[in-house]
Amino acid sequence: MNTPEDRLHVVFGTGQVGSALAGRLAGLGIRVRAVSRNRPAARPGIDWRAADVADPEAAADAAKGASVIYQCLNAPYTQWPERFPPLQRGVLTAAERAGALLVSLENLYGYGPTGGRPMTEELPLAATTVKGRTRAAMTAELLAAAEAGRVRVAIGRASDFFGPAVTQGSTLGERVFGNALAGRRADFIGDPGLPHTYSYVPDIAAGLATLGTDARAAGQVWHLPGPPTVTTRALLDLMAGQLGHPVAIRSVPKLAVRALSLASPLMRELAEMSYQFDQPFVLDTSKYESVFGTAGTPLADAVAATLAWYRTRTSAS
Ligand SMILES: NC(=O)c1ccc[n+]([C@@H]2O[C@H](COP(=O)([O-])OP(=O)(O)OC[C@H]3O[C@@H](n4cnc5c(N)ncnc54)[C@H](OP(=O)(O)O)[C@@H]3O)[C@@H](O)[C@H]2O)c1
C-alpha cells in the first residue's frame, strides 16, 4: 500500500481553490504537483508544471504518475460553452492515462432554479441557462466516463466562494469585502434578505482533499460543507460588527442589469444567473457531514479570516 509520501496528487488549476487545495494536500504530507499555464508564486512542498490543459496530450503528460487528480480549472465566464468542456476533457484524458481517481470541483449552476428548495445531491440537473446547461453536460460526460469504467470519479460541489485571496469571480469578493473594509457600500444584485449559502474556500479545499483521500468518496456526488447558511444581510451585519461600522448595500436594480447586459457581455452572463439571488439558495451538505463527520468553519471565524486577509492585502498594496 502507498504511504502518503509515495502518492502523487496532481491539482489542475492554481486559482482560488486550486492553490488552497494544493496547500492543504502538502500539509497532509502528500506529494503535490499543480498544473496551469502561468507560473504561480513558488510554495514549499508544491511542484508546478506548465501545460495548456485544453491539449489532452499536454494534460496527460503533466499528470504522469498521479494517483489522484483534482479538476479546479475554470474558463472565461463569457466563453463557457466553447472553452470549458475541452478543459475537462483534458483532465479526463489525464486521469484515464494515469489510472487516477478524478476529483472534480463543480458549482451549482447545473441544478437550475429550485423555487427555493434546498439543493441535495439527488436533485436533477435541470438548468435552462447557457452556463448551467454547459455545466450539466460536463457532469454528464464525467459520469458517462465513470459508467463506462474508463475512470473513477468523485464530484464535489460548492456554492459562491469567499475567503482569503478571493477577490474576483465571486459575489462575495472585492466588491463586498474590499468595499466594506474601505467604508464603501457593498455591491449586490438581488434580495439580500434571502438565505444564501456561501462556501468558504479553506472548507472547499478540505472537502476536496477528503474526497481524494477517503475511499468512500469515489463514484458519488458530494456537496461540500461550509459555514452555516444565513441571509446575505445577516452575513453583512456580522461583517459590520467585526469592522465596527455599518455595511450598506448598493444594489443594482433589475432594469439597470438588463440595460447593462445589452452593452456588456459579462453583465449578460451575470444576468442569466441572477435567479440565484431572487429566491432562497441553500446547499444541503448533510450527506457529506453524515459520512465524513466534519462540518464547515463557523461563519464568524470565516468572515474574520477573510477580513484579516483583506486588511493585510490593503496595507501591503
Ligand atoms: N467562483 C465561485 O464562486 C465558484 C463557486 C463554486 C464553484 N466554482 C467552480 O470552481 C472551479 C474553479 O474555479 P476558480 O474560481 O477557483 O477558478 P480560477 O480562480 O479562475 O482558476 C482557474 C485556473 O484554471 C487555470 N486554467 C484556465 N485555463 C487553463 C488551461 N487552458 N490550461 C491550464 N490551466 C488553465 C488558470 O490558470 P492559468 O490561467 O495560469 O492557466 C487558473 O489557475 C470552477 O469549476 C468553478 O465553476 C466557482
The ligand as an SDF file (V2000), in Angstrom:
LIG
                    3D

 48 52  0  0  0  0  0  0  0  0999 V2000
  -16.1270   31.3590   -8.2040 N   0  0  0  0  0  0  0  0  0  0  0  0
  -17.0510   30.7780   -7.4780 C   0  0  0  0  0  0  0  0  0  0  0  0
  -17.7030   31.4330   -6.6260 O   0  0  0  0  0  0  0  0  0  0  0  0
  -17.3140   29.2940   -7.6270 C   0  0  0  0  0  0  0  0  0  0  0  0
  -18.2160   28.6880   -6.7650 C   0  0  0  0  0  0  0  0  0  0  0  0
  -18.3890   27.2930   -6.8270 C   0  0  0  0  0  0  0  0  0  0  0  0
  -17.6840   26.5370   -7.7470 C   0  0  0  0  0  0  0  0  0  0  0  0
  -16.8350   27.1720   -8.6050 N   0  0  0  0  0  0  0  0  0  0  0  0
  -16.1260   26.3320   -9.5770 C   0  0  0  0  0  0  0  0  0  0  0  0
  -14.8000   26.0840   -9.1260 O   0  0  0  0  0  0  0  0  0  0  0  0
  -13.9610   25.8130  -10.2430 C   0  0  0  0  0  0  0  0  0  0  0  0
  -12.6830   26.5960  -10.1320 C   0  0  0  0  0  0  0  0  0  0  0  0
  -12.9920   27.9650  -10.0960 O   0  0  0  0  0  0  0  0  0  0  0  0
  -11.9840   29.0680   -9.5550 P   0  0  0  0  0  0  0  0  0  0  0  0
  -12.8070   30.3100   -9.3560 O   0  0  0  0  0  0  0  0  0  0  0  0
  -11.1520   28.5110   -8.4290 O   0  0  0  0  0  0  0  0  0  0  0  0
  -11.0630   29.2550  -10.8170 O   0  0  0  0  0  0  0  0  0  0  0  0
   -9.9640   30.3860  -11.0630 P   0  0  0  0  0  0  0  0  0  0  0  0
   -9.5470   31.0400   -9.8030 O   0  0  0  0  0  0  0  0  0  0  0  0
  -10.4520   31.2360  -12.1920 O   0  0  0  0  0  0  0  0  0  0  0  0
   -8.7500   29.4840  -11.5690 O   0  0  0  0  0  0  0  0  0  0  0  0
   -8.8210   28.8110  -12.7840 C   0  0  0  0  0  0  0  0  0  0  0  0
   -7.4970   28.1170  -13.0140 C   0  0  0  0  0  0  0  0  0  0  0  0
   -7.5710   27.4190  -14.2440 O   0  0  0  0  0  0  0  0  0  0  0  0
   -6.3480   27.5880  -14.9220 C   0  0  0  0  0  0  0  0  0  0  0  0
   -6.5750   27.4130  -16.3510 N   0  0  0  0  0  0  0  0  0  0  0  0
   -7.5060   28.0260  -17.1160 C   0  0  0  0  0  0  0  0  0  0  0  0
   -7.3810   27.6290  -18.3890 N   0  0  0  0  0  0  0  0  0  0  0  0
   -6.3490   26.7440  -18.4210 C   0  0  0  0  0  0  0  0  0  0  0  0
   -5.7320   25.9870  -19.4520 C   0  0  0  0  0  0  0  0  0  0  0  0
   -6.1380   26.0570  -20.7320 N   0  0  0  0  0  0  0  0  0  0  0  0
   -4.7130   25.1660  -19.1170 N   0  0  0  0  0  0  0  0  0  0  0  0
   -4.2770   25.0880  -17.8520 C   0  0  0  0  0  0  0  0  0  0  0  0
   -4.8110   25.7730  -16.8340 N   0  0  0  0  0  0  0  0  0  0  0  0
   -5.8360   26.6010  -17.1230 C   0  0  0  0  0  0  0  0  0  0  0  0
   -5.9180   29.0050  -14.5670 C   0  0  0  0  0  0  0  0  0  0  0  0
   -4.5200   29.1710  -14.6700 O   0  0  0  0  0  0  0  0  0  0  0  0
   -3.7860   29.7870  -15.9730 P   0  0  0  0  0  0  0  0  0  0  0  0
   -4.6730   30.8960  -16.4600 O   0  0  0  0  0  0  0  0  0  0  0  0
   -2.4620   30.2070  -15.4540 O   0  0  0  0  0  0  0  0  0  0  0  0
   -3.6940   28.6580  -16.9180 O   0  0  0  0  0  0  0  0  0  0  0  0
   -6.3130   29.0640  -13.0950 C   0  0  0  0  0  0  0  0  0  0  0  0
   -5.2810   28.5990  -12.2760 O   0  0  0  0  0  0  0  0  0  0  0  0
  -14.8180   26.1250  -11.4880 C   0  0  0  0  0  0  0  0  0  0  0  0
  -15.3660   24.9270  -11.9740 O   0  0  0  0  0  0  0  0  0  0  0  0
  -15.9450   26.9860  -10.9380 C   0  0  0  0  0  0  0  0  0  0  0  0
  -17.1290   26.8960  -11.7050 O   0  0  0  0  0  0  0  0  0  0  0  0
  -16.6170   28.5260   -8.5520 C   0  0  0  0  0  0  0  0  0  0  0  0
  1  2  1  0
  2  3  2  0
  2  4  1  0
  4  5  1  0
  4 48  2  0
  5  6  2  0
  6  7  1  0
  7  8  2  0
  8  9  1  0
  8 48  1  0
  9 10  1  0
  9 46  1  0
 10 11  1  0
 11 12  1  0
 11 44  1  0
 12 13  1  0
 13 14  1  0
 14 15  2  0
 14 16  1  0
 14 17  1  0
 17 18  1  0
 18 19  2  0
 18 20  1  0
 18 21  1  0
 21 22  1  0
 22 23  1  0
 23 24  1  0
 23 42  1  0
 24 25  1  0
 25 26  1  0
 25 36  1  0
 26 27  1  0
 26 35  1  0
 27 28  2  0
 28 29  1  0
 29 30  1  0
 29 35  2  0
 30 31  1  0
 30 32  2  0
 32 33  1  0
 33 34  2  0
 34 35  1  0
 36 37  1  0
 36 42  1  0
 37 38  1  0
 38 39  2  0
 38 40  1  0
 38 41  1  0
 42 43  1  0
 44 45  1  0
 44 46  1  0
 46 47  1  0
M  CHG  2   8   1  16  -1
M  END
$$$$
